[in-house]
Amino acid sequence: MTLTDWELWACAQQVVKQHRAKAPAHVATRIGELAAAGDMDGVEAWKAIAARVDQLMDYRSGRPLSRQ
């Protein structure tokens, strides 16, 4: 099942909301877990989420952009 762009953004926003400054680390861990399990579709979905998380984060402050 392929996620829509809207669903990917919703996932990314939820990850940032839940994990805040640790969101990128959470995404990297999840990608590693899925890769180890051989779930390449999951890896691709989480890579797309990672790209969106990256756009939602401000790495100068370590906070989500919505909190500035």
PDB file of N, CA, C, O and CB in Angstrom:
ATOM      1  N   MET A   1       0.846  -1.183   0.000  1.00  0.00           N
ATOM      2  CA  MET A   1       0.000   0.000   0.000  1.00  0.00           C
ATOM      3  C   MET A   1       0.887   1.240   0.000  1.00  0.00           C
ATOM      4  O   MET A   1       1.797   1.360   0.821  1.00  0.00           O
ATOM      5  CB  MET A   1      -0.960   0.001   1.223  1.00  0.00           C
ATOM      6  N   THR A   2       0.627   2.136  -0.896  1.00  0.00           N
ATOM      7  CA  THR A   2       1.384   3.369  -1.003  1.00  0.00           C
ATOM      8  C   THR A   2       0.631   4.485  -0.287  1.00  0.00           C
ATOM      9  O   THR A   2      -0.576   4.650  -0.459  1.00  0.00           O
ATOM     10  CB  THR A   2       1.635   3.735  -2.484  1.00  0.00           C
ATOM     11  N   LEU A   3       1.363   5.241   0.516  1.00  0.00           N
ATOM     12  CA  LEU A   3       0.757   6.372   1.214  1.00  0.00           C
ATOM     13  C   LEU A   3       0.694   7.584   0.294  1.00  0.00           C
ATOM     14  O   LEU A   3       1.578   7.796  -0.536  1.00  0.00           O
ATOM     15  CB  LEU A   3       1.547   6.709   2.493  1.00  0.00           C
ATOM     16  N   THR A   4      -0.359   8.374   0.453  1.00  0.00           N
ATOM     17  CA  THR A   4      -0.491   9.598  -0.326  1.00  0.00           C
ATOM     18  C   THR A   4       0.439  10.653   0.264  1.00  0.00           C
ATOM     19  O   THR A   4       0.950  10.502   1.374  1.00  0.00           O
ATOM     20  CB  THR A   4      -1.968  10.099  -0.344  1.00  0.00           C
ATOM     21  N   ASP A   5       0.645  11.716  -0.493  1.00  0.00           N
ATOM     22  CA  ASP A   5       1.470  12.816  -0.002  1.00  0.00           C
ATOM     23  C   ASP A   5       0.874  13.388   1.283  1.00  0.00           C
ATOM     24  O   ASP A   5       1.602  13.698   2.226  1.00  0.00           O
ATOM     25  CB  ASP A   5       1.601  13.919  -1.076  1.00  0.00           C
ATOM     26  N   TRP A   6      -0.433  13.524   1.316  1.00  0.00           N
ATOM     27  CA  TRP A   6      -1.111  14.045   2.507  1.00  0.00           C
ATOM     28  C   TRP A   6      -0.842  13.151   3.710  1.00  0.00           C
ATOM     29  O   TRP A   6      -0.555  13.645   4.800  1.00  0.00           O
ATOM     30  CB  TRP A   6      -2.627  14.162   2.261  1.00  0.00           C
ATOM     31  N   GLU A   7      -0.933  11.828   3.514  1.00  0.00           N
ATOM     32  CA  GLU A   7      -0.694  10.882   4.611  1.00  0.00           C
ATOM     33  C   GLU A   7       0.755  10.944   5.095  1.00  0.00           C
ATOM     34  O   GLU A   7       1.010  10.851   6.296  1.00  0.00           O
ATOM     35  CB  GLU A   7      -1.035   9.454   4.164  1.00  0.00           C
ATOM     36  N   LEU A   8       1.700  11.100   4.175  1.00  0.00           N
ATOM     37  CA  LEU A   8       3.109  11.210   4.555  1.00  0.00           C
ATOM     38  C   LEU A   8       3.346  12.459   5.392  1.00  0.00           C
ATOM     39  O   LEU A   8       4.066  12.407   6.389  1.00  0.00           O
ATOM     40  CB  LEU A   8       4.005  11.232   3.308  1.00  0.00           C
ATOM     41  N   TRP A   9       2.744  13.590   4.996  1.00  0.00           N
ATOM     42  CA  TRP A   9       2.883  14.820   5.775  1.00  0.00           C
ATOM     43  C   TRP A   9       2.234  14.668   7.145  1.00  0.00           C
ATOM     44  O   TRP A   9       2.772  15.143   8.145  1.00  0.00           O
ATOM     45  CB  TRP A   9       2.262  16.007   5.024  1.00  0.00           C
ATOM     46  N   ALA A  10       1.081  14.009   7.195  1.00  0.00           N
ATOM     47  CA  ALA A  10       0.407  13.798   8.477  1.00  0.00           C
ATOM     48  C   ALA A  10       1.276  12.952   9.398  1.00  0.00           C
ATOM     49  O   ALA A  10       1.384  13.243  10.589  1.00  0.00           O
ATOM     50  CB  ALA A  10      -0.965  13.126   8.269  1.00  0.00           C
ATOM     51  N   CYS A  11       1.889  11.916   8.861  1.00  0.00           N
ATOM     52  CA  CYS A  11       2.793  11.067   9.648  1.00  0.00           C
ATOM     53  C   CYS A  11       3.981  11.880  10.158  1.00  0.00           C
ATOM     54  O   CYS A  11       4.345  11.793  11.331  1.00  0.00           O
ATOM     55  CB  CYS A  11       3.287   9.869   8.805  1.00  0.00           C
ATOM     56  N   ALA A  12       4.574  12.659   9.279  1.00  0.00           N
ATOM     57  CA  ALA A  12       5.732  13.463   9.662  1.00  0.00           C
ATOM     58  C   ALA A  12       5.369  14.452  10.756  1.00  0.00           C
ATOM     59  O   ALA A  12       6.131  14.636  11.706  1.00  0.00           O
ATOM     60  CB  ALA A  12       6.294  14.205   8.452  1.00  0.00           C
ATOM     61  N   GLN A  13       4.221  15.084  10.632  1.00  0.00           N
ATOM     62  CA  GLN A  13       3.796  16.046  11.657  1.00  0.00           C
ATOM     63  C   GLN A  13       3.568  15.356  12.994  1.00  0.00           C
ATOM     64  O   GLN A  13       3.903  15.908  14.042  1.00  0.00           O
ATOM     65  CB  GLN A  13       2.516  16.771  11.217  1.00  0.00           C
ATOM     66  N   GLN A  14       3.003  14.158  12.966  1.00  0.00           N
ATOM     67  CA  GLN A  14       2.768  13.421  14.203  1.00  0.00           C
ATOM     68  C   GLN A  14       4.087  13.010  14.859  1.00  0.00           C
ATOM     69  O   GLN A  14       4.227  13.088  16.079  1.00  0.00           O
ATOM     70  CB  GLN A  14       1.907  12.184  13.927  1.00  0.00           C
ATOM     71  N   VAL A  15       5.043  12.578  14.057  1.00  0.00           N
ATOM     72  CA  VAL A  15       6.355  12.207  14.591  1.00  0.00           C
ATOM     73  C   VAL A  15       7.018  13.416  15.251  1.00  0.00           C
ATOM     74  O   VAL A  15       7.575  13.299  16.343  1.00  0.00           O
ATOM     75  CB  VAL A  15       7.260  11.642  13.469  1.00  0.00           C
ATOM     76  N   VAL A  16       6.960  14.566  14.600  1.00  0.00           N
ATOM     77  CA  VAL A  16       7.555  15.775  15.163  1.00  0.00           C
ATOM     78  C   VAL A  16       6.824  16.173  16.450  1.00  0.00           C
ATOM     79  O   VAL A  16       7.455  16.564  17.432  1.00  0.00           O
ATOM     80  CB  VAL A  16       7.511  16.933  14.135  1.00  0.00           C
ATOM     81  N   LYS A  17       5.518  16.073  16.437  1.00  0.00           N
ATOM     82  CA  LYS A  17       4.728  16.426  17.622  1.00  0.00           C
ATOM     83  C   LYS A  17       5.070  15.523  18.804  1.00  0.00           C
ATOM     84  O   LYS A  17       5.205  15.997  19.932  1.00  0.00           O
ATOM     85  CB  LYS A  17       3.228  16.335  17.312  1.00  0.00           C
ATOM     86  N   GLN A  18       5.210  14.225  18.547  1.00  0.00           N
ATOM     87  CA  GLN A  18       5.480  13.273  19.621  1.00  0.00           C
ATOM     88  C   GLN A  18       6.928  13.292  20.099  1.00  0.00           C
ATOM     89  O   GLN A  18       7.186  13.180  21.298  1.00  0.00           O
ATOM     90  CB  GLN A  18       5.127  11.891  19.166  1.00  0.00           C
ATOM     91  N   HIS A  19       7.867  13.432  19.179  1.00  0.00           N
ATOM     92  CA  HIS A  19       9.277  13.246  19.515  1.00  0.00           C
ATOM     93  C   HIS A  19      10.093  14.543  19.536  1.00  0.00           C
ATOM     94  O   HIS A  19      11.243  14.549  19.975  1.00  0.00           O
ATOM     95  CB  HIS A  19       9.894  12.297  18.540  1.00  0.00           C
ATOM     96  N   ARG A  20       9.503  15.627  19.067  1.00  0.00           N
ATOM     97  CA  ARG A  20      10.138  16.950  19.067  1.00  0.00           C
ATOM     98  C   ARG A  20      11.566  16.899  18.520  1.00  0.00           C
ATOM     99  O   ARG A  20      11.762  16.449  17.391  1.00  0.00           O
ATOM    100  CB  ARG A  20      10.147  17.525  20.483  1.00  0.00           C
ATOM    101  N   ALA A  21      12.551  17.338  19.269  1.00  0.00           N
ATOM    102  CA  ALA A  21      13.934  17.405  18.779  1.00  0.00           C
ATOM    103  C   ALA A  21      14.513  16.027  18.468  1.00  0.00           C
ATOM    104  O   ALA A  21      15.484  15.912  17.721  1.00  0.00           O
ATOM    105  CB  ALA A  21      14.812  18.103  19.802  1.00  0.00           C
ATOM    106  N   LYS A  22      13.919  14.989  19.039  1.00  0.00           N
ATOM    107  CA  LYS A  22      14.406  13.621  18.802  1.00  0.00           C
ATOM    108  C   LYS A  22      13.713  12.949  17.620  1.00  0.00           C
ATOM    109  O   LYS A  22      13.932  11.764  17.367  1.00  0.00           O
ATOM    110  CB  LYS A  22      14.208  12.777  20.049  1.00  0.00           C
ATOM    111  N   ALA A  23      12.882  13.691  16.897  1.00  0.00           N
ATOM    112  CA  ALA A  23      12.155  13.128  15.757  1.00  0.00           C
ATOM    113  C   ALA A  23      13.083  12.510  14.711  1.00  0.00           C
ATOM    114  O   ALA A  23      12.820  11.393  14.265  1.00  0.00           O
ATOM    115  CB  ALA A  23      11.307  14.202  15.108  1.00  0.00           C
ATOM    116  N   PRO A  24      14.158  13.190  14.300  1.00  0.00           N
ATOM    117  CA  PRO A  24      15.040  12.573  13.297  1.00  0.00           C
ATOM    118  C   PRO A  24      15.656  11.252  13.780  1.00  0.00           C
ATOM    119  O   PRO A  24      15.800  10.314  12.997  1.00  0.00           O
ATOM    120  CB  PRO A  24      16.154  13.546  12.924  1.00  0.00           C
ATOM    121  N   ALA A  25      16.013  11.180  15.042  1.00  0.00           N
ATOM    122  CA  ALA A  25      16.580   9.939  15.581  1.00  0.00           C
ATOM    123  C   ALA A  25      15.530   8.835  15.599  1.00  0.00           C
ATOM    124  O   ALA A  25      15.841   7.677  15.316  1.00  0.00           O
ATOM    125  CB  ALA A  25      17.135  10.166  17.001  1.00  0.00           C
ATOM    126  N   HIS A  26      14.296   9.184  15.928  1.00  0.00           N
ATOM    127  CA  HIS A  26      13.214   8.196  15.928  1.00  0.00           C
ATOM    128  C   HIS A  26      13.006   7.634  14.522  1.00  0.00           C
ATOM    129  O   HIS A  26      12.861   6.425  14.342  1.00  0.00           O
ATOM    130  CB  HIS A  26      11.902   8.826  16.452  1.00  0.00           C
ATOM    131  N   VAL A  27      12.995   8.517  13.538  1.00  0.00           N
ATOM    132  CA  VAL A  27      12.798   8.090  12.149  1.00  0.00           C
ATOM    133  C   VAL A  27      13.942   7.175  11.712  1.00  0.00           C
ATOM    134  O   VAL A  27      13.705   6.145  11.081  1.00  0.00           O
ATOM    135  CB  VAL A  27      12.700   9.318  11.208  1.00  0.00           C
ATOM    136  N   ALA A  28      15.166   7.540  12.041  1.00  0.00           N
ATOM    137  CA  ALA A  28      16.323   6.717  11.668  1.00  0.00           C
ATOM    138  C   ALA A  28      16.241   5.337  12.315  1.00  0.00           C
ATOM    139  O   ALA A  28      16.553   4.331  11.679  1.00  0.00           O
ATOM    140  CB  ALA A  28      17.635   7.415  12.075  1.00  0.00           C
ATOM    141  N   THR A  29      15.826   5.289  13.567  1.00  0.00           N
ATOM    142  CA  THR A  29      15.674   4.003  14.259  1.00  0.00           C
ATOM    143  C   THR A  29      14.616   3.162  13.578  1.00  0.00           C
ATOM    144  O   THR A  29      14.809   1.966  13.361  1.00  0.00           O
ATOM    145  CB  THR A  29      15.311   4.212  15.738  1.00  0.00           C
ATOM    146  N   ARG A  30      13.501   3.783  13.241  1.00  0.00           N
ATOM    147  CA  ARG A  30      12.405   3.055  12.591  1.00  0.00           C
ATOM    148  C   ARG A  30      12.847   2.509  11.236  1.00  0.00           C
ATOM    149  O   ARG A  30      12.531   1.369  10.894  1.00  0.00           O
ATOM    150  CB  ARG A  30      11.175   3.970  12.419  1.00  0.00           C
ATOM    151  N   ILE A  31      13.567   3.306  10.472  1.00  0.00           N
ATOM    152  CA  ILE A  31      14.066   2.837   9.172  1.00  0.00           C
ATOM    153  C   ILE A  31      14.993   1.646   9.365  1.00  0.00           C
ATOM    154  O   ILE A  31      14.917   0.674   8.613  1.00  0.00           O
ATOM    155  CB  ILE A  31      14.802   3.972   8.422  1.00  0.00           C
ATOM    156  N   GLY A  32      15.864   1.713  10.362  1.00  0.00           N
ATOM    157  CA  GLY A  32      16.767   0.600  10.650  1.00  0.00           C
ATOM    158  C   GLY A  32      16.020  -0.663  11.036  1.00  0.00           C
ATOM    159  O   GLY A  32      16.381  -1.756  10.600  1.00  0.00           O
ATOM    160  N   GLU A  33      14.987  -0.527  11.848  1.00  0.00           N
ATOM    161  CA  GLU A  33      14.186  -1.691  12.259  1.00  0.00           C
ATOM    162  C   GLU A  33      13.493  -2.335  11.065  1.00  0.00           C
ATOM    163  O   GLU A  33      13.475  -3.559  10.930  1.00  0.00           O
ATOM    164  CB  GLU A  33      13.142  -1.281  13.309  1.00  0.00           C
ATOM    165  N   LEU A  34      12.928  -1.510  10.210  1.00  0.00           N
ATOM    166  CA  LEU A  34      12.235  -2.033   9.038  1.00  0.00           C
ATOM    167  C   LEU A  34      13.211  -2.686   8.062  1.00  0.00           C
ATOM    168  O   LEU A  34      12.903  -3.723   7.475  1.00  0.00           O
ATOM    169  CB  LEU A  34      11.462  -0.915   8.338  1.00  0.00           C
ATOM    170  N   ALA A  35      14.381  -2.086   7.889  1.00  0.00           N
ATOM    171  CA  ALA A  35      15.392  -2.674   7.005  1.00  0.00           C
ATOM    172  C   ALA A  35      15.842  -4.027   7.538  1.00  0.00           C
ATOM    173  O   ALA A  35      15.998  -4.981   6.775  1.00  0.00           O
ATOM    174  CB  ALA A  35      16.602  -1.730   6.857  1.00  0.00           C
ATOM    175  N   ALA A  36      16.051  -4.109   8.854  1.00  0.00           N
ATOM    176  CA  ALA A  36      16.476  -5.378   9.463  1.00  0.00           C
ATOM    177  C   ALA A  36      15.410  -6.459   9.302  1.00  0.00           C
ATOM    178  O   ALA A  36      15.723  -7.646   9.210  1.00  0.00           O
ATOM    179  CB  ALA A  36      16.790  -5.175  10.952  1.00  0.00           C
ATOM    180  N   ALA A  37      14.148  -6.033   9.269  1.00  0.00           N
ATOM    181  CA  ALA A  37      13.046  -6.979   9.106  1.00  0.00           C
ATOM    182  C   ALA A  37      12.789  -7.308   7.635  1.00  0.00           C
ATOM    183  O   ALA A  37      11.964  -8.166   7.319  1.00  0.00           O
ATOM    184  CB  ALA A  37      11.779  -6.417   9.738  1.00  0.00           C
ATOM    185  N   GLY A  38      13.504  -6.620   6.737  1.00  0.00           N
ATOM    186  CA  GLY A  38      13.346  -6.873   5.310  1.00  0.00           C
ATOM    187  C   GLY A  38      12.122  -6.211   4.699  1.00  0.00           C
ATOM    188  O   GLY A  38      11.713  -6.575   3.597  1.00  0.00           O
ATOM    189  N   ASP A  39      11.530  -5.245   5.395  1.00  0.00           N
ATOM    190  CA  ASP A  39      10.339  -4.543   4.909  1.00  0.00           C
ATOM    191  C   ASP A  39      10.767  -3.322   4.098  1.00  0.00           C
ATOM    192  O   ASP A  39      10.810  -2.206   4.616  1.00  0.00           O
ATOM    193  CB  ASP A  39       9.416  -4.121   6.095  1.00  0.00           C
ATOM    194  N   MET A  40      11.079  -3.538   2.842  1.00  0.00           N
ATOM    195  CA  MET A  40      11.589  -2.460   2.014  1.00  0.00           C
ATOM    196  C   MET A  40      10.502  -1.440   1.654  1.00  0.00           C
ATOM    197  O   MET A  40      10.807  -0.265   1.447  1.00  0.00           O
ATOM    198  CB  MET A  40      12.202  -3.030   0.751  1.00  0.00           C
ATOM    199  N   ASP A  41       9.249  -1.870   1.577  1.00  0.00           N
ATOM    200  CA  ASP A  41       8.164  -0.911   1.355  1.00  0.00           C
ATOM    201  C   ASP A  41       8.067   0.039   2.546  1.00  0.00           C
ATOM    202  O   ASP A  41       7.877   1.244   2.378  1.00  0.00           O
ATOM    203  CB  ASP A  41       6.810  -1.645   1.131  1.00  0.00           C
ATOM    204  N   GLY A  42       8.201  -0.520   3.754  1.00  0.00           N
ATOM    205  CA  GLY A  42       8.192   0.299   4.959  1.00  0.00           C
ATOM    206  C   GLY A  42       9.365   1.253   5.005  1.00  0.00           C
ATOM    207  O   GLY A  42       9.228   2.410   5.403  1.00  0.00           O
ATOM    208  N   VAL A  43      10.529   0.755   4.592  1.00  0.00           N
ATOM    209  CA  VAL A  43      11.725   1.613   4.545  1.00  0.00           C
ATOM    210  C   VAL A  43      11.481   2.795   3.612  1.00  0.00           C
ATOM    211  O   VAL A  43      11.792   3.934   3.960  1.00  0.00           O
ATOM    212  CB  VAL A  43      12.971   0.803   4.076  1.00  0.00           C
ATOM    213  N   GLU A  44      10.934   2.536   2.448  1.00  0.00           N
ATOM    214  CA  GLU A  44      10.683   3.614   1.490  1.00  0.00           C
ATOM    215  C   GLU A  44       9.670   4.616   2.041  1.00  0.00           C
ATOM    216  O   GLU A  44       9.833   5.823   1.862  1.00  0.00           O
ATOM    217  CB  GLU A  44      10.182   3.039   0.157  1.00  0.00           C
ATOM    218  N   ALA A  45       8.634   4.129   2.705  1.00  0.00           N
ATOM    219  CA  ALA A  45       7.637   5.035   3.291  1.00  0.00           C
ATOM    220  C   ALA A  45       8.284   5.908   4.363  1.00  0.00           C
ATOM    221  O   ALA A  45       8.043   7.114   4.412  1.00  0.00           O
ATOM    222  CB  ALA A  45       6.453   4.233   3.893  1.00  0.00           C
ATOM    223  N   TRP A  46       9.101   5.304   5.218  1.00  0.00           N
ATOM    224  CA  TRP A  46       9.735   6.075   6.292  1.00  0.00           C
ATOM    225  C   TRP A  46      10.816   7.015   5.767  1.00  0.00           C
ATOM    226  O   TRP A  46      11.086   8.042   6.389  1.00  0.00           O
ATOM    227  CB  TRP A  46      10.334   5.134   7.324  1.00  0.00           C
ATOM    228  N   LYS A  47      11.433   6.688   4.647  1.00  0.00           N
ATOM    229  CA  LYS A  47      12.367   7.635   4.032  1.00  0.00           C
ATOM    230  C   LYS A  47      11.609   8.870   3.543  1.00  0.00           C
ATOM    231  O   LYS A  47      12.101   9.994   3.649  1.00  0.00           O
ATOM    232  CB  LYS A  47      13.135   6.967   2.858  1.00  0.00           C
ATOM    233  N   ALA A  48      10.411   8.648   3.007  1.00  0.00           N
ATOM    234  CA  ALA A  48       9.586   9.777   2.563  1.00  0.00           C
ATOM    235  C   ALA A  48       9.141  10.602   3.770  1.00  0.00           C
ATOM    236  O   ALA A  48       9.100  11.830   3.699  1.00  0.00           O
ATOM    237  CB  ALA A  48       8.350   9.277   1.763  1.00  0.00           C
ATOM    238  N   ILE A  49       8.812   9.944   4.864  1.00  0.00           N
ATOM    239  CA  ILE A  49       8.454  10.647   6.094  1.00  0.00           C
ATOM    240  C   ILE A  49       9.665  11.414   6.610  1.00  0.00           C
ATOM    241  O   ILE A  49       9.535  12.553   7.061  1.00  0.00           O
ATOM    242  CB  ILE A  49       7.934   9.656   7.170  1.00  0.00           C
ATOM    243  N   ALA A  50      10.838  10.798   6.546  1.00  0.00           N
ATOM    244  CA  ALA A  50      12.071  11.447   7.007  1.00  0.00           C
ATOM    245  C   ALA A  50      12.322  12.754   6.253  1.00  0.00           C
ATOM    246  O   ALA A  50      12.716  13.754   6.852  1.00  0.00           O
ATOM    247  CB  ALA A  50      13.272  10.499   6.833  1.00  0.00           C
ATOM    248  N   ALA A  51      12.094  12.742   4.956  1.00  0.00           N
ATOM    249  CA  ALA A  51      12.300  13.957   4.156  1.00  0.00           C
ATOM    250  C   ALA A  51      11.366  15.066   4.621  1.00  0.00           C
ATOM    251  O   ALA A  51      11.746  16.237   4.640  1.00  0.00           O
ATOM    252  CB  ALA A  51      12.075  13.668   2.657  1.00  0.00           C
ATOM    253  N   ARG A  52      10.155  14.699   4.993  1.00  0.00           N
ATOM    254  CA  ARG A  52       9.191  15.692   5.461  1.00  0.00           C
ATOM    255  C   ARG A  52       9.514  16.157   6.878  1.00  0.00           C
ATOM    256  O   ARG A  52       9.370  17.339   7.192  1.00  0.00           O
ATOM    257  CB  ARG A  52       7.775  15.120   5.409  1.00  0.00           C
ATOM    258  N   VAL A  53       9.948  15.241   7.727  1.00  0.00           N
ATOM    259  CA  VAL A  53      10.377  15.618   9.079  1.00  0.00           C
ATOM    260  C   VAL A  53      11.513  16.625   8.970  1.00  0.00           C
ATOM    261  O   VAL A  53      11.549  17.615   9.700  1.00  0.00           O
ATOM    262  CB  VAL A  53      10.823  14.366   9.904  1.00  0.00           C
ATOM    263  N   ASP A  54      12.438  16.366   8.054  1.00  0.00           N
ATOM    264  CA  ASP A  54      13.563  17.274   7.858  1.00  0.00           C
ATOM    265  C   ASP A  54      13.080  18.682   7.512  1.00  0.00           C
ATOM    266  O   ASP A  54      13.649  19.669   7.979  1.00  0.00           O
ATOM    267  CB  ASP A  54      14.486  16.747   6.756  1.00  0.00           C
ATOM    268  N   GLN A  55      12.047  18.773   6.703  1.00  0.00           N
ATOM    269  CA  GLN A  55      11.516  20.080   6.321  1.00  0.00           C
ATOM    270  C   GLN A  55      10.770  20.757   7.469  1.00  0.00           C
ATOM    271  O   GLN A  55      10.664  21.982   7.502  1.00  0.00           O
ATOM    272  CB  GLN A  55      10.594  19.935   5.124  1.00  0.00           C
ATOM    273  N   LEU A  56      10.260  19.976   8.393  1.00  0.00           N
ATOM    274  CA  LEU A  56       9.501  20.523   9.522  1.00  0.00           C
ATOM    275  C   LEU A  56      10.380  20.932  10.703  1.00  0.00           C
ATOM    276  O   LEU A  56       9.914  21.616  11.614  1.00  0.00           O
ATOM    277  CB  LEU A  56       8.488  19.512   9.986  1.00  0.00           C
ATOM    278  N   MET A  57      11.643  20.519  10.692  1.00  0.00           N
ATOM    279  CA  MET A  57      12.533  20.783  11.817  1.00  0.00           C
ATOM    280  C   MET A  57      13.457  21.959  11.532  1.00  0.00           C
ATOM    281  O   MET A  57      13.840  22.198  10.387  1.00  0.00           O
ATOM    282  CB  MET A  57      13.354  19.543  12.143  1.00  0.00           C
ATOM    283  N   ASP A  58      13.807  22.684  12.577  1.00  0.00           N
ATOM    284  CA  ASP A  58      14.810  23.737  12.507  1.00  0.00           C
ATOM    285  C   ASP A  58      16.025  23.239  13.278  1.00  0.00           C
ATOM    286  O   ASP A  58      16.014  23.219  14.509  1.00  0.00           O
ATOM    287  CB  ASP A  58      14.270  25.106  13.086  1.00  0.00           C
ATOM    288  N   TYR A  59      17.053  22.843  12.575  1.00  0.00           N
ATOM    289  CA  TYR A  59      18.211  22.231  13.230  1.00  0.00           C
ATOM    290  C   TYR A  59      19.090  23.238  13.955  1.00  0.00           C
ATOM    291  O   TYR A  59      19.980  22.847  14.711  1.00  0.00           O
ATOM    292  CB  TYR A  59      19.037  21.492  12.215  1.00  0.00           C
ATOM    293  N   ARG A  60      18.857  24.528  13.739  1.00  0.00           N
ATOM    294  CA  ARG A  60      19.609  25.530  14.503  1.00  0.00           C
ATOM    295  C   ARG A  60      19.178  25.511  15.960  1.00  0.00           C
ATOM    296  O   ARG A  60      19.999  25.676  16.863  1.00  0.00           O
ATOM    297  CB  ARG A  60      19.410  26.941  13.906  1.00  0.00           C
ATOM    298  N   SER A  61      17.874  25.305  16.184  1.00  0.00           N
ATOM    299  CA  SER A  61      17.351  25.317  17.553  1.00  0.00           C
ATOM    300  C   SER A  61      17.032  23.923  18.062  1.00  0.00           C
ATOM    301  O   SER A  61      16.876  23.726  19.267  1.00  0.00           O
ATOM    302  CB  SER A  61      16.112  26.177  17.628  1.00  0.00           C
ATOM    303  N   GLY A  62      16.933  22.945  17.155  1.00  0.00           N
ATOM    304  CA  GLY A  62      16.556  21.597  17.561  1.00  0.00           C
ATOM    305  C   GLY A  62      15.073  21.469  17.856  1.00  0.00           C
ATOM    306  O   GLY A  62      14.636  20.512  18.496  1.00  0.00           O
ATOM    307  N   ARG A  63      14.295  22.449  17.379  1.00  0.00           N
ATOM    308  CA  ARG A  63      12.869  22.427  17.655  1.00  0.00           C
ATOM    309  C   ARG A  63      12.074  22.392  16.351  1.00  0.00           C
ATOM    310  O   ARG A  63      12.575  22.779  15.296  1.00  0.00           O
ATOM    311  CB  ARG A  63      12.467  23.645  18.497  1.00  0.00           C
ATOM    312  N   PRO A  64      10.823  21.919  16.439  1.00  0.00           N
ATOM    313  CA  PRO A  64       9.968  22.000  15.265  1.00  0.00           C
ATOM    314  C   PRO A  64       9.768  23.454  14.857  1.00  0.00           C
ATOM    315  O   PRO A  64       9.705  24.336  15.714  1.00  0.00           O
ATOM    316  CB  PRO A  64       8.616  21.327  15.534  1.00  0.00           C
ATOM    317  N   LEU A  65       9.669  23.706  13.576  1.00  0.00           N
ATOM    318  CA  LEU A  65       9.490  25.067  13.089  1.00  0.00           C
ATOM    319  C   LEU A  65       8.202  25.689  13.620  1.00  0.00           C
ATOM    320  O   LEU A  65       8.134  26.908  13.777  1.00  0.00           O
ATOM    321  CB  LEU A  65       9.486  25.084  11.569  1.00  0.00           C
ATOM    322  N   SER A  66       7.192  24.890  13.897  1.00  0.00           N
ATOM    323  CA  SER A  66       5.911  25.400  14.373  1.00  0.00           C
ATOM    324  C   SER A  66       5.995  25.977  15.779  1.00  0.00           C
ATOM    325  O   SER A  66       5.061  26.643  16.226  1.00  0.00           O
ATOM    326  CB  SER A  66       4.880  24.306  14.338  1.00  0.00           C
ATOM    327  N   ARG A  67       7.090  25.734  16.481  1.00  0.00           N
ATOM    328  CA  ARG A  67       7.242  26.214  17.858  1.00  0.00           C
ATOM    329  C   ARG A  67       8.053  27.495  17.934  1.00  0.00           C
ATOM    330  O   ARG A  67       8.488  27.873  19.022  1.00  0.00           O
ATOM    331  CB  ARG A  67       7.897  25.150  18.711  1.00  0.00           C
ATOM    332  N   GLN A  68       8.270  28.171  16.825  1.00  0.00           N
ATOM    333  CA  GLN A  68       9.120  29.362  16.845  1.00  0.00           C
ATOM    334  C   GLN A  68       8.317  30.627  16.703  1.00  0.00           C
ATOM    335  O   GLN A  68       8.883  31.720  16.701  1.00  0.00           O
ATOM    336  CB  GLN A  68      10.152  29.295  15.750  1.00  0.00           C
TER     337      GLN A  68
END
